[in-house]
Amino acid sequence: MAKKPKKEENPKVHKDLEGFKMSINSFGEISSSFSIDKINEFLNKNVEDKKLRDRDDLEDIPTEKKRKGKTDSE
């Protein structure tokens, strides 16, 4: 019995990352369909940095409460 050819499915991604593709060439270089700046902008907007979460000296870093539209006084 012959093997079925594998379908190439696109992974489920966030709507802001539609069309994002990554590949590694034969030299081990990573290439992407998005620029590093666009990926970093997405990560800064959507992912909380655990290392900076409890620091008091960094007021301009959004916390989970501030991201959801709440303030610290609530």
N, C-alpha and C positions, 0 to 999 in steps of 0.2 A: 504494500500500500504506500503510495507517494505521500510525502509530507506536504502539508498546506503551507503556502508561502506566508510569511508573517506580514500582517498589516502594520503599516507605520502609523500609529495613532499619535495625535498631538496630546500632550499632557494637559490636565486642567490647571489653569493659571488664573491669577487675579486679573480683573478686566483691564487694569492699567498696564499689564505685561503681555497683552495679546500679541502674538507674533514673535515672542522671545524664543530664540534658538541659541544653543551653545554647542560647540563641537571642538574636538581635539584632533589636531592634524598629526601626521606621522612623526613630527619633531617634538611633539608634546606641547605645542603651543595651543592655548585656548583662544578660540575666536567666538564672538558673540554678535547677534544681530542688533543689540542695543549698545550704546556707549556706556562706559563705566560711570560717567557722570549721571546718566539717566537712571542707572541701577542704584547708585548711591542715593540719589534724590528720593527714589521710591522707598528704599530701606529706612532712610531718616524719617520719612513721613509715616511709615506704617509699623516699624519695629522699635520697641523700647530697648535702649542699651542698658542691660542689667548691671554693668559695671558702674554706671553713673546714676543709678536709681536713688541711692541713699545719700548722695553728696549734697550738702547744704550750700556749698559755695558756687554751684552752677544753677542759677535761677532761670536762665534762658532755655534750658533743656526741658521740653514738654514732658510732663508726667502722665500717667494713665488717666488720672482725674481730669487734667487740663485738656487732654485729647478729646474726651467725651463731652467737653463743654462745661465742666464744673470747675469751681475754684476751690482753693484750699480752705476757705472759710466756711464752706457748706457742710 
